[in-house]
Amino acid sequence: MDLFSDDARHNPYPIYAQLRAAAPVFHEPQSGLWMVFDYAGVRRALTEHETFSSRHGPADWMIFQDPPRHAQLRALVSRAFTPRSVANLERRIDAIARELLDRVAGRGAFDLAADFAVPLPMIVIAEMLGVPAEDRPRIARWNDVLLRMSYLVADSPQAEDVFREFGVITQGMSEYLAALLAERRAQPKDDLLTRLGEAEVDGARLTHHDILGFLQLLLLAGSETTTNLINNAMLCFIEHPDQLALLRRRMDLLPSAIEEVLRFRAPLQWMFRLTTRDVELHGQTLPAKTLLLAMIGSANRDLAAFPDAEKFDITRDPNPHLAFGHGAHFCLGAPLARLEGRVALTALLERFSTIELAESEPWEPRKGLHVHGPTRLPINVG
């Protein structure tokens, strides 16, 4: 069994169900990693930072910090990345979505991923930061490398190449960021980069290194989560036409439908934690300094937390999924992902009365081991 193979990542849920029932805490022999698969165990690993630390990341990002450092960075970033600033993006996101769909209008078929789900969040983030349009291809190349960072955690054969690539782009991003921050200091703008440079809490401000880490995190998490949310939503709707028909009749169910997509096909499948002490989970003792993967994608299908967990139900309520994490590390960008998903799916469903898969072959998973969604998603529309 290889949970990191393309076949498993295309549809990991049968394996998840077997392991939840037989071995909710599992030592994966190929990678040497420990994994926890049930809802209660995953939630505990994401919540108890004193026992399950985040301090084992391949980069010095906010998500790889524990309190109090994590709380300090989050407070500073939150001053710039406010709910109000996100909500104000709705009209612009809608315009971008409709512009992208205009480009494929009349084709009858297009690649939902390449033509819509990938560029939409990338353009939104670039505009939020104030990055010039001509630099977007550079941003996309950086994101491709960042997406492969999960290979470092899994200790795969590609790890050495990925680590080297990450070092190269980090240097390039640092130089690029320094030039942009200098421009903002000389001439502030109404953008996220200016606000990050000005953010202050109790006399503390973000350093260049802090902002660089957040920029990398924003590119990766901010684009990939939304890309997979859009693609996975279409997969769910196509595979469950009764739910799509219900949504078309009742578009007021769209927010609930998005939450069900996040549960049923979580864009982020796992997060890692490092045990700080010997800890018992489901009768097994994990030694201190054990790397543990909290399998969010599995937890979201646990029958102990979700009645009819294998059923895709856009009316599900309550829906306490863990797609955006839990506790102190709950995703800061969740409101943006939800907003982009709602606007993007509204535009798609209003534009096309029929949406079908254009290929019968299994779709190829995206490059990051930790994410769930297709690299390509050709669809026929009408």
C-alpha positions as CSV (number, residue, x, y, z in Angstrom):
1,M,0.0,0.0,0.0
2,D,1.4,3.4,-1.0
3,L,-0.8,6.3,0.1
4,F,1.4,8.6,-1.9
5,S,1.0,6.9,-5.3
6,D,-1.1,8.5,-8.0
7,D,-3.7,5.7,-7.8
8,A,-4.2,6.2,-4.1
9,R,-4.2,10.0,-4.3
10,H,-6.8,9.9,-7.0
11,N,-9.2,8.1,-4.7
12,P,-7.8,7.6,-1.2
13,Y,-11.1,7.2,0.5
14,P,-11.5,3.4,0.4
15,I,-8.0,3.0,2.0
16,Y,-8.9,5.6,4.6
17,A,-12.1,3.7,5.5
18,Q,-10.1,0.4,5.9
19,L,-7.5,2.1,8.1
20,R,-10.0,4.0,10.3
21,A,-11.6,0.7,11.1
22,A,-8.5,-1.5,11.5
23,A,-5.6,0.8,12.4
24,P,-6.7,4.4,13.1
25,V,-3.1,5.1,14.1
26,F,-0.8,3.5,11.5
27,H,2.9,3.3,10.9
28,E,3.4,3.5,7.2
29,P,6.4,1.2,6.4
30,Q,7.4,2.8,3.1
31,S,7.9,6.3,4.4
32,G,8.4,5.5,8.0
33,L,5.7,8.0,8.9
34,W,3.0,7.6,11.5
35,M,-0.6,8.6,10.5
36,V,-3.8,9.2,12.4
37,F,-7.0,8.6,10.5
38,D,-10.0,9.1,12.8
39,Y,-11.8,12.4,13.4
40,A,-11.1,12.5,17.2
41,G,-7.5,11.7,16.7
42,V,-6.9,14.2,13.9
43,R,-8.7,16.9,15.8
44,R,-6.6,16.2,18.9
45,A,-3.4,16.4,16.9
46,L,-4.4,19.7,15.3
47,T,-5.5,21.2,18.7
48,E,-3.0,20.1,21.4
49,H,0.0,22.1,20.3
50,E,1.8,21.4,23.7
51,T,1.9,17.7,22.7
52,F,1.7,17.9,18.9
53,S,4.1,20.6,17.7
54,S,4.1,22.3,14.3
55,R,7.8,23.0,14.6
56,H,9.1,20.6,11.9
57,G,8.4,22.5,8.7
58,P,10.6,22.6,5.7
59,A,10.4,26.5,5.9
60,D,10.2,29.2,8.5
61,W,6.5,29.9,7.9
62,M,3.8,30.9,10.3
63,I,2.1,27.5,10.1
64,F,5.3,25.9,11.2
65,Q,5.4,27.8,14.5
66,D,4.0,27.1,17.9
67,P,2.6,29.6,20.4
68,P,3.7,32.2,21.4
69,R,5.6,32.9,18.2
70,H,2.7,31.7,16.0
71,A,0.2,33.9,17.9
72,Q,2.5,36.9,17.4
73,L,2.9,36.4,13.7
74,R,-0.8,35.6,13.2
75,A,-1.7,38.8,15.0
76,L,0.6,40.9,12.8
77,V,-0.5,39.3,9.6
78,S,-4.2,39.6,10.6
79,R,-3.8,43.4,10.8
80,A,-3.1,43.4,7.1
81,F,-5.3,40.4,6.0
82,T,-8.6,41.5,7.6
83,P,-12.1,40.1,6.9
84,R,-13.1,43.5,5.6
85,S,-10.3,43.6,3.1
86,V,-11.2,40.1,1.9
87,A,-14.9,40.9,1.6
88,N,-14.1,44.0,-0.4
89,L,-12.6,41.7,-3.1
90,E,-15.9,40.1,-4.1
91,R,-16.7,42.4,-7.0
92,R,-13.2,42.1,-8.4
93,I,-13.2,38.3,-8.0
94,D,-16.5,38.1,-9.9
95,A,-15.1,40.2,-12.7
96,I,-12.0,38.0,-13.0
97,A,-14.1,34.9,-13.0
98,R,-16.3,36.2,-15.8
99,E,-13.4,37.4,-17.8
100,L,-11.8,34.0,-17.6
101,L,-15.1,32.3,-18.7
102,D,-15.4,34.9,-21.6
103,R,-12.1,33.5,-23.0
104,V,-13.5,30.0,-23.3
105,A,-17.0,31.1,-24.4
106,G,-18.2,29.3,-27.5
107,R,-15.6,26.5,-27.3
108,G,-18.0,23.8,-26.0
109,A,-15.1,22.3,-24.1
110,F,-12.2,23.5,-22.0
111,D,-9.8,22.5,-19.2
112,L,-11.5,23.7,-16.0
113,A,-8.2,23.6,-14.1
114,A,-5.9,25.3,-16.6
115,D,-8.4,27.8,-17.9
116,F,-10.2,28.7,-14.8
117,A,-9.5,27.1,-11.4
118,V,-5.7,27.7,-11.5
119,P,-5.5,31.3,-12.8
120,L,-8.4,32.7,-10.8
121,P,-6.9,32.5,-7.3
122,M,-3.4,33.3,-8.7
123,I,-4.7,36.5,-10.3
124,V,-6.5,37.4,-7.1
125,I,-3.4,36.9,-4.9
126,A,-1.2,38.8,-7.3
127,E,-3.7,41.8,-7.3
128,M,-4.0,41.7,-3.5
129,L,-0.2,42.0,-3.2
130,G,0.0,44.6,-5.9
131,V,2.2,42.4,-8.1
132,P,2.3,43.8,-11.8
133,A,0.5,41.6,-14.3
134,E,3.6,40.9,-16.3
135,D,5.1,39.2,-13.2
136,R,2.3,36.7,-12.8
137,P,4.1,33.9,-14.8
138,R,7.0,34.2,-12.4
139,I,4.6,33.9,-9.4
140,A,3.1,30.8,-11.0
141,R,6.5,29.2,-11.4
142,W,7.3,29.8,-7.8
143,N,4.1,28.3,-6.8
144,D,4.8,25.1,-8.7
145,V,8.0,24.6,-6.7
146,L,6.3,25.4,-3.4
147,L,3.6,22.9,-4.2
148,R,6.2,20.1,-4.3
149,M,7.4,21.0,-0.8
150,S,5.3,18.1,0.6
151,Y,7.9,15.7,-0.9
152,L,10.3,16.9,1.8
153,V,7.9,15.8,4.6
154,A,7.4,12.4,2.9
155,D,11.1,11.9,2.6
156,S,10.6,10.9,-1.1
157,P,13.4,10.3,-3.7
158,Q,12.5,13.8,-5.1
159,A,13.2,15.5,-1.8
160,E,16.8,16.5,-2.6
161,D,15.8,18.2,-5.9
162,V,12.8,19.9,-4.3
163,F,14.9,21.3,-1.4
164,R,17.4,22.7,-3.9
165,E,14.7,24.2,-6.0
166,F,13.1,25.8,-2.9
167,G,16.4,27.4,-2.0
168,V,16.8,28.9,-5.5
169,I,13.3,30.4,-5.6
170,T,13.5,31.6,-2.0
171,Q,16.5,33.7,-3.0
172,G,14.7,35.0,-6.0
173,M,11.5,35.8,-4.1
174,S,13.5,37.5,-1.4
175,E,15.2,39.9,-3.9
176,Y,11.9,40.5,-5.7
177,L,10.1,41.2,-2.4
178,A,12.8,43.6,-1.2
179,A,12.3,45.7,-4.4
180,L,8.5,45.7,-4.0
181,L,8.7,46.7,-0.3
182,A,11.1,49.5,-1.1
183,E,8.6,50.8,-3.7
184,R,5.8,50.6,-1.1
185,R,7.9,52.5,1.5
186,A,8.5,55.2,-1.0
187,Q,4.9,55.2,-2.3
188,P,2.4,53.3,-0.2
189,K,-0.6,51.7,-2.1
190,D,-3.9,50.2,-1.0
191,D,-2.7,46.7,-1.2
192,L,-1.7,43.8,1.0
193,L,2.0,44.3,0.7
194,T,1.8,47.9,1.9
195,R,-0.4,46.8,4.9
196,L,2.0,43.9,5.7
197,G,4.9,46.4,5.8
198,E,3.0,48.8,8.0
199,A,1.4,46.2,10.4
200,E,2.3,46.7,14.1
201,V,1.1,45.1,17.3
202,D,2.5,46.1,20.7
203,G,5.5,47.8,19.0
204,A,6.4,44.7,17.0
205,R,6.4,44.6,13.2
206,L,7.0,42.0,10.5
207,T,10.5,41.6,9.4
208,H,11.5,41.0,5.7
209,H,11.9,37.4,6.6
210,D,8.5,37.2,8.1
211,I,6.8,38.8,5.1
212,L,8.7,36.5,2.7
213,G,7.5,33.5,4.7
214,F,3.9,34.7,4.5
215,L,4.2,35.5,0.8
216,Q,5.3,31.9,0.2
217,L,2.5,30.5,2.4
218,L,-0.1,32.8,0.7
219,L,1.0,31.7,-2.8
220,L,0.8,28.0,-1.9
221,A,-2.2,27.8,0.5
222,G,-4.1,30.8,-1.0
223,S,-4.0,29.5,-4.6
224,E,-3.9,25.7,-4.2
225,T,-6.8,25.5,-1.7
226,T,-9.2,27.5,-4.0
227,T,-8.0,25.7,-7.2
228,N,-8.8,22.4,-5.7
229,L,-12.1,23.6,-4.1
230,I,-13.4,24.7,-7.5
231,N,-12.2,21.5,-9.3
232,N,-13.4,19.2,-6.6
233,A,-16.8,20.9,-6.5
234,M,-17.3,20.2,-10.2
235,L,-16.2,16.6,-9.7
236,C,-18.7,16.3,-6.8
237,F,-21.5,17.9,-8.8
238,I,-20.9,15.8,-11.9
239,E,-20.7,12.6,-9.9
240,H,-23.8,13.5,-7.9
241,P,-26.2,15.0,-10.5
242,D,-29.1,15.0,-8.0
243,Q,-27.2,17.3,-5.8
244,L,-26.3,19.6,-8.7
245,A,-30.0,19.7,-9.7
246,L,-30.9,20.6,-6.2
247,L,-28.3,23.4,-6.1
248,R,-29.5,24.8,-9.4
249,R,-33.0,25.0,-8.0
250,R,-31.8,26.5,-4.7
251,M,-28.7,28.6,-5.2
252,D,-29.1,29.7,-1.6
253,L,-27.6,26.3,-0.7
254,L,-24.3,27.2,-2.3
255,P,-22.5,28.1,1.0
256,S,-23.6,24.8,2.4
257,A,-22.6,23.0,-0.8
258,I,-19.1,24.5,-0.5
259,E,-18.8,23.2,3.0
260,E,-19.8,19.7,1.9
261,V,-17.2,19.8,-0.9
262,L,-14.6,20.8,1.6
263,R,-15.6,17.8,3.8
264,F,-16.1,15.3,1.0
265,R,-13.0,16.1,-1.1
266,A,-10.8,18.1,1.3
267,P,-8.4,20.2,-0.8
268,L,-5.7,19.6,1.9
269,Q,-5.5,16.0,2.8
270,W,-3.1,16.1,5.7
271,M,-1.0,18.2,8.0
272,F,2.0,17.1,10.0
273,R,2.7,17.4,13.7
274,L,5.8,16.4,15.8
275,T,5.2,14.8,19.2
276,T,6.9,16.7,22.0
277,R,6.6,13.8,24.4
278,D,5.6,10.1,24.5
279,V,1.9,10.1,23.8
280,E,-0.8,7.4,23.6
281,L,-3.2,7.3,20.6
282,H,-5.7,4.4,20.3
283,G,-3.6,2.2,22.5
284,Q,-0.3,2.9,20.7
285,T,2.5,4.9,22.2
286,L,4.2,7.3,19.9
287,P,7.6,8.3,21.2
288,A,8.7,11.9,21.5
289,K,9.9,13.5,18.3
290,T,7.7,11.2,16.2
291,L,6.5,12.8,12.9
292,L,2.7,12.3,12.6
293,L,0.5,13.1,9.7
294,A,-3.0,14.1,10.8
295,M,-5.1,12.8,7.9
296,I,-7.8,15.4,7.4
297,G,-9.2,13.8,4.3
298,S,-9.9,10.7,6.3
299,A,-11.2,12.4,9.4
300,N,-13.8,14.2,7.2
301,R,-15.3,10.9,6.3
302,D,-15.4,9.4,9.8
303,L,-18.9,7.9,10.6
304,A,-18.3,8.8,14.2
305,A,-18.5,12.5,13.3
306,F,-20.6,12.5,10.2
307,P,-23.8,10.5,9.7
308,D,-23.7,8.9,6.2
309,A,-20.2,10.1,5.8
310,E,-19.7,8.6,2.4
311,K,-22.8,10.4,1.1
312,F,-22.3,13.8,-0.6
313,D,-25.2,15.9,0.8
314,I,-25.2,19.7,0.1
315,T,-27.8,20.2,2.9
316,R,-25.6,18.6,5.6
317,D,-26.0,20.4,8.9
318,P,-24.0,20.5,11.1
319,N,-20.8,20.0,9.1
320,P,-17.8,20.3,11.5
321,H,-15.2,19.3,8.9
322,L,-11.5,19.9,9.4
323,A,-10.7,21.0,5.9
324,F,-9.2,24.3,7.2
325,G,-7.7,22.8,10.3
326,H,-8.7,23.4,13.8
327,G,-7.7,25.4,16.9
328,A,-4.9,28.0,16.9
329,H,-3.8,27.1,13.4
330,F,-7.3,27.4,11.8
331,C,-6.6,28.7,8.3
332,L,-6.4,32.5,8.2
333,G,-7.3,32.4,4.5
334,A,-10.5,30.4,4.9
335,P,-12.8,33.4,4.3
336,L,-11.0,34.2,1.1
337,A,-11.2,30.6,-0.2
338,R,-14.9,30.4,0.6
339,L,-15.5,33.7,-1.1
340,E,-13.6,32.7,-4.2
341,G,-15.3,29.4,-4.3
342,R,-18.8,30.9,-4.0
343,V,-18.1,33.5,-6.7
344,A,-16.4,31.1,-9.1
345,L,-19.1,28.4,-8.8
346,T,-21.9,31.0,-9.2
347,A,-20.3,32.2,-12.4
348,L,-19.8,28.7,-13.7
349,L,-23.4,27.5,-13.0
350,E,-24.9,30.7,-14.4
351,R,-22.8,30.5,-17.6
352,F,-23.3,26.8,-18.4
353,S,-26.6,24.8,-18.1
354,T,-24.7,21.5,-18.7
355,I,-21.2,20.5,-17.4
356,E,-19.8,17.0,-18.1
357,L,-16.4,15.4,-18.0
358,A,-14.8,15.3,-21.4
359,E,-12.6,12.3,-20.7
360,S,-13.3,8.9,-19.1
361,E,-9.7,8.2,-18.0
362,P,-8.9,8.8,-14.3
363,W,-7.6,12.3,-13.7
364,E,-4.0,12.9,-12.7
365,P,-3.5,14.2,-9.2
366,R,-1.8,17.6,-8.6
367,K,1.9,17.6,-7.9
368,G,1.7,18.2,-4.1
369,L,1.4,15.0,-2.1
370,H,-0.7,16.8,0.6
371,V,-3.4,18.2,-1.7
372,H,-6.3,16.5,-3.4
373,G,-7.6,17.5,-6.9
374,P,-6.9,17.1,-10.6
375,T,-4.0,18.6,-12.6
376,R,-6.3,18.7,-15.6
377,L,-10.1,18.6,-15.7
378,P,-11.3,18.8,-19.3
379,I,-15.1,19.4,-19.4
380,N,-17.8,19.7,-22.0
381,V,-20.2,22.6,-21.4
382,G,-23.4,23.9,-23.0
